[in-house]
Amino acid sequence: MLFCTACLIISAQEKQVGVYSIGFYNLENLFDTIPSPGVEDTEFTPDGVKKWDGKKYWKKIDNMAFAISKMAREYCPEGPAILGVCEIENRSVLEDLTKSKHLRSVGYQIVHYDSPELRGVDVALLYNPRLFTVTSSKPYRFLLPGQPDWKSRDQLLVSGLLAGEPVHIIVCHWPSRRNGEKASRYLRLAAAKLSKTIIDSLFNVDPKAKIVLMGDLNDDPFNVPVKEILNARKRQEEVTEKGLFNTMWRHIDKGIGSLGYRGEWNLFDQIIISHAWLGTDRGTLKFWKSEVFNRDFLMQQEGTYKGYPWRSFSGDLFIEGFSDHFPTLIYLLKEVTL
């Protein structure tokens, strides 16, 4: 039997177990309305092609905050303990988001660094300070050898304590498939190598480190950068020490994706975990299950794109939806001593 109160469930063995959730959400161009010097954000201003004004901005903030407020609540009354986000312009939009009426009571704190990406979009981490304590954070610049003018999103490493245990969270937004998957693959191969370098540096300190890599990877679990460079495995039993398990792979095998394009589903929004999260010893934090958070209110309900994510924009038109990506979540369990 399961019940939910203060992030606790009772298992069939009548042991009290804490449930913690970690999630990721691409917020689809969460820009403010103010032009930023040196950044290509003109389209997201009142005079730009999207006619991006205060009314639209605050509707977007309300929508995204509402969506986040519904995540993981089946097992975690306060929602995700940790939420990685991407496609955000700056810290101020996250401050507006976390102060929304939908999220104010959670008190999410923010880890964010400005990256050099041409449009000004960044990755960031939101966390519930009652559940997660940050001990350090660092952005890793994504550079391409021989291309000094290349600019992309940083990869963010945040370390801290969850349920009293040291954990490491890496938030990514790998390069897009602009010009096609094959033509742009070299960019994601380079991004994957940077992610692997960060992961290996953590393993060099502690081979049993509890690491979570999450983000919009612009690749599926079976694509080369994820499957071969990260070596993120489909099955838990295939993962060895210093290895990685892709918690999302089984979903795309079932035809469940986080975004749709040209009649097909992709699962770009992935959460990948290290070996130390696996196993049945509930005396320490362990992986329980994952999900694509594809609730009806986040979906188009009619028309050509019925069942796809209800996005914020159709071209330059604001259609008052949420995001063109569904969020993804993992759940962790740990026995609670009273």
C-alpha positions in Angstrom: 0.0 0.0 0.0 1.3 3.5 -0.8 0.2 6.8 0.7 1.7 10.2 0.5 2.3 12.6 3.3 5.3 14.8 3.8 7.1 12.9 1.1 6.7 9.6 2.8 5.1 6.4 1.6 4.6 3.1 3.4 5.6 0.0 1.5 4.0 -3.4 1.6 6.6 -4.3 4.2 5.3 -1.5 6.4 8.6 0.3 6.3 8.5 4.1 6.0 10.3 5.3 2.9 11.0 8.9 1.8 10.3 9.7 -1.8 12.3 12.4 -3.6 11.9 13.5 -7.2 14.4 15.1 -9.6 13.1 16.5 -12.9 14.1 18.4 -16.0 12.0 20.8 -18.1 12.8 22.7 -21.3 10.8 26.0 -20.7 10.7 26.9 -24.4 12.1 30.4 -24.8 11.4 31.9 -21.4 12.5 35.4 -22.3 11.8 38.7 -20.6 10.7 41.7 -22.8 13.8 43.8 -22.2 16.5 44.0 -24.9 19.9 42.8 -23.7 23.1 44.4 -25.1 25.2 41.9 -27.1 22.4 39.3 -27.2 20.3 38.4 -30.2 16.9 38.7 -28.3 15.2 41.3 -30.4 12.4 39.0 -31.4 11.4 38.7 -27.7 10.7 42.5 -27.3 7.5 44.5 -27.9 9.0 45.8 -31.2 10.2 42.3 -32.4 8.5 39.9 -34.7 6.8 38.1 -31.7 5.4 41.4 -30.3 6.6 40.1 -27.0 5.0 42.3 -24.3 4.2 42.2 -20.6 0.8 40.5 -21.0 2.3 37.6 -23.0 5.3 37.3 -20.7 3.2 37.0 -17.5 0.9 34.5 -19.1 4.0 32.5 -20.0 5.3 32.7 -16.5 2.0 31.7 -15.0 1.7 28.7 -17.4 5.2 27.4 -16.7 4.8 27.8 -12.9 1.5 26.0 -13.0 3.0 23.1 -14.9 5.9 22.8 -12.5 3.5 23.0 -9.5 1.8 19.8 -10.8 5.0 17.8 -11.3 5.7 14.7 -9.1 2.8 15.6 -6.7 1.5 12.0 -6.7 4.3 11.0 -4.5 6.0 14.3 -3.4 3.6 16.9 -2.1 6.1 19.7 -2.6 7.0 18.6 -6.1 10.5 18.0 -7.4 13.3 18.5 -4.8 15.5 19.4 -7.8 14.5 20.7 -11.2 16.9 21.4 -14.1 15.7 23.9 -16.7 16.8 25.2 -20.1 15.9 27.8 -22.6 15.7 30.6 -20.0 17.2 34.0 -20.7 18.5 35.1 -17.3 18.1 34.8 -13.6 15.3 37.4 -13.4 12.9 35.2 -15.4 13.5 32.4 -12.9 12.9 34.8 -10.0 9.6 35.7 -11.5 8.8 32.0 -12.0 9.6 30.9 -8.5 7.7 33.8 -7.0 4.5 32.9 -8.9 1.4 32.1 -6.9 1.8 28.5 -8.0 5.3 28.0 -6.7 5.7 30.6 -3.9 5.0 28.2 -1.1 7.8 25.8 -2.2 10.5 28.5 -2.0 12.6 27.3 -4.9 16.2 28.6 -4.9 18.2 29.2 -8.1 21.6 28.3 -9.4 22.3 30.1 -12.6 25.3 31.4 -14.6 25.1 33.5 -17.7 26.5 31.7 -20.7 27.9 33.1 -24.0 25.1 31.6 -26.2 24.2 34.1 -29.0 20.5 34.2 -28.2 21.3 34.5 -24.5 19.6 31.2 -23.4 21.0 29.3 -20.5 20.6 26.3 -18.3 19.8 26.5 -14.6 18.8 24.6 -11.5 15.9 25.1 -9.2 15.9 23.4 -5.8 13.8 23.1 -2.7 16.1 24.2 0.1 14.2 22.1 2.6 15.2 19.0 0.7 18.5 19.8 -1.1 21.5 21.8 0.2 23.9 23.2 -2.4 27.6 22.8 -1.4 29.2 24.0 -4.7 28.4 24.9 -8.3 30.3 25.5 -11.5 29.6 26.3 -15.1 31.7 24.4 -17.7 32.2 26.4 -21.0 31.5 24.4 -24.1 34.3 25.1 -26.6 35.0 23.7 -30.1 38.6 23.1 -31.0 39.7 25.4 -33.9 36.4 27.4 -33.7 37.1 30.2 -31.1 34.0 32.1 -32.1 31.6 29.2 -31.4 29.2 30.1 -28.6 26.8 27.7 -26.9 25.2 27.0 -23.6 27.4 26.1 -20.6 27.0 22.8 -18.8 26.2 23.3 -15.2 27.5 21.2 -12.3 25.8 21.5 -8.9 26.9 19.4 -6.0 25.0 19.2 -2.7 23.2 17.1 -0.1 19.9 15.3 -0.8 18.5 13.4 2.1 21.8 13.9 3.8 23.8 12.2 0.9 26.3 13.9 -1.4 24.9 14.1 -5.0 26.1 15.8 -8.2 23.7 17.2 -10.8 24.8 18.1 -14.3 22.3 20.2 -16.4 22.8 20.3 -20.2 21.3 21.7 -23.3 23.3 20.2 -26.2 23.4 21.8 -29.6 20.2 21.6 -31.8 19.7 19.6 -34.9 19.6 22.7 -37.1 20.6 21.7 -40.6 19.7 18.1 -39.9 20.7 15.4 -37.4 23.8 14.2 -39.4 25.1 17.6 -40.3 25.0 18.8 -36.7 26.0 15.5 -35.0 29.6 16.7 -34.5 28.4 19.4 -32.2 26.6 17.0 -29.9 29.5 14.6 -30.0 31.6 17.5 -28.7 29.0 18.3 -26.1 28.8 14.6 -25.0 32.6 14.6 -24.6 32.4 17.6 -22.3 29.6 15.9 -20.2 31.8 12.7 -20.0 34.8 14.8 -18.9 32.7 16.3 -16.0 31.4 12.9 -15.1 34.9 11.3 -15.2 36.3 14.1 -13.0 33.7 13.2 -10.3 34.4 9.5 -10.6 38.1 10.2 -10.2 37.4 11.6 -6.7 34.7 9.0 -5.8 34.1 5.9 -8.1 30.8 5.5 -6.3 29.6 9.1 -6.8 25.9 9.6 -7.2 25.7 11.6 -10.4 22.6 12.7 -12.4 23.1 14.1 -15.9 19.9 15.7 -17.3 19.0 17.9 -20.1 17.6 18.5 -23.6 20.3 16.5 -25.4 18.7 17.0 -28.9 19.4 13.3 -29.3 17.5 10.1 -28.4 18.9 7.5 -26.0 20.0 5.3 -28.9 21.9 8.0 -30.8 25.7 7.9 -30.8 26.5 10.8 -28.5 24.4 9.3 -25.7 24.7 5.6 -26.3 28.4 5.5 -27.2 30.2 8.6 -25.9 28.3 8.6 -22.6 27.9 4.8 -22.8 24.5 5.3 -21.0 22.9 1.8 -20.9 19.4 0.7 -21.5 19.3 -1.9 -18.8 20.3 -1.6 -15.2 22.0 -5.0 -15.1 24.4 -3.8 -17.9 25.8 -0.9 -15.8 29.1 -1.4 -13.9 30.8 0.8 -11.4 31.6 4.2 -13.1 28.9 3.3 -15.6 25.7 5.1 -16.5 22.0 4.1 -16.7 19.6 5.9 -19.0 16.4 6.0 -17.1 14.4 7.2 -20.1 15.4 4.7 -22.8 12.5 2.2 -22.0 10.0 5.0 -22.6 11.0 5.8 -26.2 11.0 2.0 -26.9 7.3 2.1 -26.0 6.7 5.1 -28.3 6.6 7.6 -25.5 8.5 10.8 -26.2 9.0 14.2 -24.7 8.5 16.1 -28.0 7.0 15.4 -31.4 8.2 16.4 -34.8 6.9 15.6 -38.3 4.7 12.7 -37.1 7.4 11.1 -34.9 8.2 11.1 -31.2 11.7 11.9 -29.8 12.9 11.7 -26.3 15.5 14.4 -26.1 14.8 15.3 -22.5 16.8 12.6 -20.6 17.8 11.9 -17.1 20.9 9.6 -16.8 22.2 8.3 -13.5 25.4 6.6 -12.2 25.7 3.1 -10.9 25.5 4.1 -7.3 21.8 5.0 -7.6 20.9 1.4 -8.6 20.1 -1.5 -6.3 17.6 -2.4 -3.7 19.3 -1.2 -0.5 16.8 1.4 0.7 19.1 2.4 3.5 20.6 4.9 1.0 19.0 6.8 -1.9 18.2 4.5 -4.8 16.4 4.9 -8.1 12.8 3.8 -8.1 11.3 4.8 -11.5 11.1 7.5 -14.2 8.4 9.1 -16.2 7.6 11.5 -19.1 5.3 13.9 -17.4 2.8 14.0 -20.3 -0.4 15.0 -18.6 -3.5 16.0 -20.6 -3.3 19.7 -19.7 0.1 19.9 -21.3 -1.1 18.4 -24.6 -2.8 19.8 -27.7 -6.3 18.6 -27.5 -7.3 18.9 -31.1 -6.1 19.5 -34.7 -3.0 18.3 -36.5 -0.9 18.2 -33.4 -3.3 16.6 -31.1 -1.5 14.7 -28.3 1.7 16.7 -28.9 3.0 19.1 -26.3 0.9 22.3 -26.2 3.7 24.7 -27.0 3.9 28.5 -26.3 4.7 29.5 -29.9 3.5 28.5 -33.4 6.1 30.3 -35.5 6.0 33.9 -34.1 2.4 33.6 -32.8 2.0 33.1 -29.0 -0.7 30.4 -28.7 -0.7 30.5 -24.9 0.5 27.0 -24.3 3.2 25.7 -22.1 6.3 24.2 -23.8 7.1 22.2 -26.9 8.7 19.6 -24.6 7.1 17.5 -21.9 9.1 17.4 -18.6 10.8 14.3 -17.4 11.1 13.0 -13.9 12.9 10.3 -11.8 11.9 9.2 -8.3 14.2 8.1 -5.6 13.6 6.1 -2.4 15.3 6.0 1.0 14.2 4.4 4.2 13.3 6.9 7.0 14.4 6.3 10.6 11.9 7.8 13.1 
